[in-house]
């Protein structure tokens, strides 16, 4: 994997995990690799979309726990994985 790609993935992961020290570290690394603010912004945008999707799916799942009439959502991970047997 190219260092710039790895740096963008690291930034997006840090953003998705709400880790400010990680963001600072990876932003410094990204700058040293010559990544533009536009590229970094796009990584943050994509991470935000993942966070929103996961949050909405988890919210609907939690609602099924208290509202037995609602149907649970399909699994969000591959069948047979640790969280979705």
Secondary structure, DSSP 8 states (H G I E B T S, - for coil): --HHHHHHHHHHHHHHTT-HHHHHHHHHHHHHTT--HHHHHHHHHHHHHHHHHHHHHHHHHHHHHH-TTS-----SS-TTSSS--
